[in-house]
Amino acid sequence: MANNEDQFKKVISHAKEYGYIFGSSEIYDGLSAVYDYAQNGVELKKNIREYWWKSMVYMHQNIVGLDAAILMHPKTWKASGHVDAFSDPLIDNKDSKKRYRADVLIEDHAEKLENKAQKEITKAKKRFGDSFNETEFVTTNTRVIGYREKKAEMLSTMAHLLEAEDLSGVKALIEELGIVCPVSGSKNWTDVKQFNLMFGTKLGASAETATDLYLRPETAQGIFVNFLNVQKTGRMRIPFGIAQTGKAFRNEIVARQFIFRMREFEQMEMQFFVRPGQEMKWYDYWKQTRLKWHHSLGLGPENYRFHDHEKLAHYANAATDIEFKFPFGFKELEGIHSRTDFDLKAHEAHSGKKLQFFDPELKENYTPYVVETSIGLDRMFLAVFSNSLQEETLQDGSTRTVLRLPAILAPVKIAVFPLIKRDGLPELAKQIIEDLKWDYNVFYDEKDAVGKRYRRQDANGTPFCVTVDHQTLEDKTVTIRHRDTMEQQRIAISDISGLVAKSLSMKDWLQ
Ligand code: GAP
């Protein structure tokens, strides 16, 4: 595709055209940064959720699930630190009247230096060809080293300023770096201010008696407040984990980039409770395990990288992001955080209830430490969808749009077509669907020439098409066409299910 911006536009329009994602309440001109998942989108989302859930809950004997409510006692958010510290540093440009996250402005500026370094690497790669040694080049080339040192210094200064809550220092840094507003091009900035991201709501019938509540900004706290309930009823022993998927809400000020940053989104989180002192071992374990999960989907290992946090959240003693190469560059897809005993201790203090574990091996009580893995389901959707959307030039010079979704995640697994709309072929095709529908989401299509129907399914991401023709009436065989290779095979009707099942084996994908 032409360039990243074009590709991203294509991703957004393809998602709408093929029934994956619509803007929320579009007939009223939509609601900014809120989206609806359409007939195919809801299936892809469900399949990603299931792939995550099975890899966490079914693959680990010591991890169990939970589905806590979105509304929680308001003290939860005081204890977790969200009331006091869940805010973004915002800055306005006085000329364009646009509002930005001050840290994002600086990070984007720093990323430009990385892009310059990458350009040097690409140039050198071209110059030296096969003999190019990237590791040696990046550690000896003065320009690359210079760009990267400058970037690191910028980010570290920002981290220190944010850590010290020195908002005028953050503004001074923006001015010193000469950062301009992307819209007006001016450096006419307001002061930097903190803005809390939680959505408030009310519980109760009348304004006077109603209690102020928050829509949860992360699912994790539902796990912490249930830690002892699950531990006792599940007779769990440390180390053990609790996994949960569900909606979270943040009043994002700079909501942009389609479903990358939304106001209502879904998280897939797992809190792993460990012995104090063992958290770094588990932090490394979960870093590797989660990266392996991502790699298993075949989107290309070069599209992932770790980014260790410069500025740690108030609850963490180590944190990293798994970043993915979205059409707009490498951005956070998942966070892995060593959250210490901050949350359990804070809930103990605010609730007055003990949240400790008696370790039978050590014969002592302690507050467990926690390692968390937290991934945005919508971001994962965007990663899979944008990476899968490809435009290919075929041997005959024609082009085809193909959505190469991993088969295990594809919304529709099999499309069944009668070659023509008569001679009993539609009836036979529908009979085949009657049998397959117990195991797969199957789609029937009889409109247009079969080639056109194949192309529609390619663009829809359907891994298999089955065509019923006159020979099927005679020998009960069909043509099965593979989306990625466009290869066609003649197989017995009774073999369709087995062939498709092979390509959807969770064991094969995950291993
Ligand atoms: N419990 C830890 C936590 O919530 P986070 O880094 O704020 O950590 C975790 O969020 C993940 O949730 C992110 O890596 C991202 O994938 C997703 N996420 C966060 N804010 C989001 C938003 N506004 N829209 C979509 N996804 C979001």
Residues whose N, C-alpha, C, O or C-beta is under 5 A from the ligand:
A	BS01	GAP	P217 E218 A220 R250 E252 I259 F260 R261 M262 F265 E332 L333 E334 G335 S374 I375 G376 R379
